[in-house]
Amino acid sequence: MRYTPAGLPALDVVLEHESQIEEAGILRTVKATLRTRALGELAQRLIKISPQQEVQFEGFLATPRNSKGVIFHLTHFQQIQ
């Protein structure tokens, strides 16, 4: 956990996704890794979750000014039971 210059809690994590989906009649395994950022109350809640817990995330993708990659900015999440 870190804090922005404005004093907001900020958490940078890496999310990993893995699922299977049918594409052109063939079952395909899909894997993705996303650099992710949570701010404020979301950061405080996210830090308490176990790394192996399944979670559904919502947010948006953005490219930082000084980077070539994208960052997934969280706007909402909920644990999957």
Order of alpha helices (4+ residues) and beta strands (2+ residues): beta-beta-beta-alpha-beta-beta
